[in-house]
């Protein structure tokens, strides 16, 4: 049976992936909200969807649908709004009688998870999140390999992710740590979840350096020691990648061996929606370790170039 969706945050970068996932899974988008009205992309997927630029009118519309359909307005509300609004928008979804599907990061602070758990119990509805790397075939294969092996030492892992952004970045909500959570939260939270997913419980978390455009540190898991480096500054892209015209650089090495997972990203949101619709979505507790990780990174005092730090910091 076709499920009815609403979407909060229709004008951003990630929203079209959610629209595509809703369409690919054979469902319908009936209403969308964004304060920015540059949302012509909706026409490529659901031209009949109602659209609102004011939350109050969107809220009233959802309520009207509930009253017209014996309490059932929409089945799911997908949330692609700025990070700091995720918590309140998930609360709205649950209280509107819908399950929530929220982009990363689910919330900015661990205690927000506890509040949402209470509302889940009160409403009987569920929060789902997009942890797309957990459904990536290469990541699943690596996890299975790590879990199956017996070894006395931990894996040595280097995680490097540079996704170049222009001057607009720091002028937008993404450049405001109170709204985005900072670099580690905004572009790194799904990688920290991936590391937890593959290598087990987090045992140590050290921040070596952090500023508005770059952060680096060390994480220790049950089965791995991880040096990580994240940035939105093009100057950190390796010269070899720049020579090939690349503005993004992604690398994960495990014991010196590169893990190739650049491909297979196109349909991960659709795959995530398929899992959610089948009742196998990732919920609040699955997010806890990653949210605790980024919260600690955001609030930690960097220790500088001491201990086992990422080699990019040498530059």
Residue pairs with C-beta under 8 A, 6 or more apart in sequence:
2 26
2 27
2 28
3 27
3 28
3 75
3 76
3 277
4 27
4 28
4 30
4 73
4 74
4 75
4 76
5 22
5 27
5 28
5 29
5 30
5 74
5 75
5 76
5 77
5 78
6 29
6 30
6 31
6 32
6 33
6 58
6 62
6 73
6 74
6 76
6 77
6 78
6 98
7 15
7 18
7 19
7 22
7 29
7 31
7 32
7 33
7 49
7 77
7 78
7 80
8 32
8 33
8 34
8 58
8 77
8 78
8 79
8 80
8 81
8 89
8 92
9 15
9 33
9 34
9 79
9 80
9 81
9 82
9 89
9 103
10 19
10 32
10 33
10 34
10 39
10 41
10 42
10 51
10 80
11 34
11 36
11 37
11 38
11 39
12 34
12 80
12 81
14 80
14 103
15 34
15 41
15 80
16 41
16 44
16 45
17 269
18 78
18 80
18 101
18 103
18 269
18 273
19 29
19 41
19 42
19 44
19 45
19 46
20 45
20 269
20 270
21 269
21 270
21 272
21 273
22 28
22 29
22 45
22 46
22 78
22 273
23 29
23 45
23 46
24 267
24 270
24 273
25 270
25 273
25 274
25 277
27 277
28 46
29 42
29 45
29 46
29 49
30 46
30 49
30 50
30 65
30 74
31 49
31 50
31 51
31 52
31 58
31 61
31 62
31 65
31 74
32 39
32 42
32 49
32 50
32 51
32 52
33 51
33 52
33 53
33 55
33 58
34 51
34 53
35 53
35 54
36 53
37 51
37 53
39 51
42 49
42 51
50 61
52 58
52 61
59 92
62 73
62 74
62 96
63 73
63 96
65 73
65 74
66 72
66 73
66 96
66 97
71 97
72 97
73 96
73 97
73 98
74 96
74 98
75 98
75 99
76 93
76 98
76 99
76 100
76 101
76 276
77 89
77 92
77 93
77 96
77 98
77 99
77 100
77 101
78 100
78 101
78 102
79 86
79 89
79 90
79 93
79 100
79 101
79 102
79 103
80 103
81 89
82 173
82 174
82 179
82 180
83 105
83 108
83 173
83 179
83 180
83 181
83 185
83 186
84 108
84 173
84 178
84 179
84 180
84 181
86 102
86 103
86 105
86 106
86 107
86 108
87 107
87 108
87 112
87 115
87 116
89 100
89 102
90 100
90 102
90 106
90 116
90 127
91 115
91 116
91 119
93 99
93 100
93 125
94 100
94 116
94 119
94 120
94 123
94 125
94 127
95 119
95 123
97 123
97 125
98 125
99 125
99 126
99 127
99 128
99 276
100 125
100 126
100 127
100 128
101 128
101 129
101 130
101 273
101 276
101 281
102 127
102 128
102 129
102 130
103 129
103 130
104 129
104 130
104 131
104 189
104 190
104 193
105 181
105 185
105 186
105 189
105 287
105 290
105 291
105 294
106 113
106 127
106 129
106 284
106 287
106 291
107 113
107 116
107 287
107 291
108 181
108 185
108 291
108 294
108 295
109 291
109 295
110 288
110 291
110 292
110 295
112 291
113 284
113 285
113 287
113 288
113 291
116 127
116 284
117 284
120 126
120 127
120 284
126 281
126 283
127 283
127 284
128 276
128 281
128 282
128 283
129 281
129 282
129 283
129 286
129 287
130 269
130 272
131 190
131 193
131 197
131 272
131 282
131 286
131 287
132 190
132 265
132 268
132 269
132 271
132 272
133 139
133 190
133 191
133 193
133 194
133 197
133 261
133 268
134 140
134 193
134 194
134 197
134 282
135 268
135 271
135 272
135 275
136 261
136 264
136 265
136 268
137 264
138 259
138 260
138 261
138 264
139 194
139 197
139 198
139 261
142 198
142 254
142 259
143 197
143 198
146 155
146 198
146 199
146 223
154 220
154 221
154 222
154 223
154 224
154 225
155 199
155 223
155 224
155 225
155 254
155 255
156 224
156 225
156 254
156 255
156 256
157 195
157 199
157 224
157 225
157 226
157 227
157 252
157 253
157 254
157 255
158 226
158 227
158 228
158 251
158 252
158 253
158 310
158 311
159 191
159 195
159 226
159 227
159 228
159 229
159 251
159 252
160 228
160 229
160 249
160 250
160 251
160 252
160 310
160 312
161 187
161 188
161 191
161 229
161 230
161 231
161 249
161 250
161 251
162 229
162 230
162 231
162 232
162 233
162 234
162 236
162 237
162 248
162 249
162 250
163 187
163 231
163 232
163 247
163 248
163 250
164 232
164 233
164 234
164 237
164 247
164 248
165 174
165 232
169 175
169 213
169 232
170 212
170 213
173 179
173 180
174 180
174 186
175 212
177 212
177 298
180 186
181 189
181 294
181 298
182 210
182 212
182 215
182 294
182 297
182 298
183 210
183 212
183 213
183 214
183 215
183 230
183 231
183 232
184 192
184 210
184 215
184 230
184 294
184 297
184 298
185 294
185 297
185 298
187 230
187 232
188 215
188 228
188 230
188 294
189 290
189 291
189 293
189 294
190 290
191 228
191 230
192 219
192 289
192 290
192 293
192 294
193 286
193 287
193 289
193 290
195 219
195 221
195 224
195 226
196 202
196 221
196 289
196 290
196 293
198 223
198 224
199 221
199 222
199 223
199 224
199 226
200 221
200 222
200 223
200 224
201 221
201 222
201 289
202 219
202 220
202 221
202 289
202 292
202 293
203 220
203 221
203 222
204 218
204 219
204 220
205 217
205 218
205 219
205 220
205 293
205 296
205 297
205 300
206 217
206 218
206 219
206 300
206 303
206 307
207 215
207 216
207 217
207 297
207 300
207 301
207 302
207 303
208 216
208 217
208 218
208 302
208 303
208 304
208 305
208 306
208 307
208 309
208 310
208 313
209 215
209 216
209 217
209 302
209 304
209 305
209 313
210 216
210 217
210 297
210 300
210 302
213 231
213 232
213 233
214 229
214 230
214 231
214 232
214 233
214 236
215 229
215 230
215 231
215 297
216 227
216 228
216 229
216 230
216 309
216 310
216 312
216 313
217 227
217 228
217 297
217 300
217 302
217 309
217 310
218 225
218 226
218 227
218 228
218 307
218 308
218 309
218 310
219 225
219 226
219 228
219 293
220 226
224 254
225 308
227 308
227 309
227 310
227 311
228 310
229 236
229 310
229 312
229 313
234 247
236 249
236 312
236 315
237 246
237 247
237 248
237 249
238 249
241 249
250 262
251 258
252 258
252 259
252 261
253 259
272 281
275 281
275 282
305 313
305 314
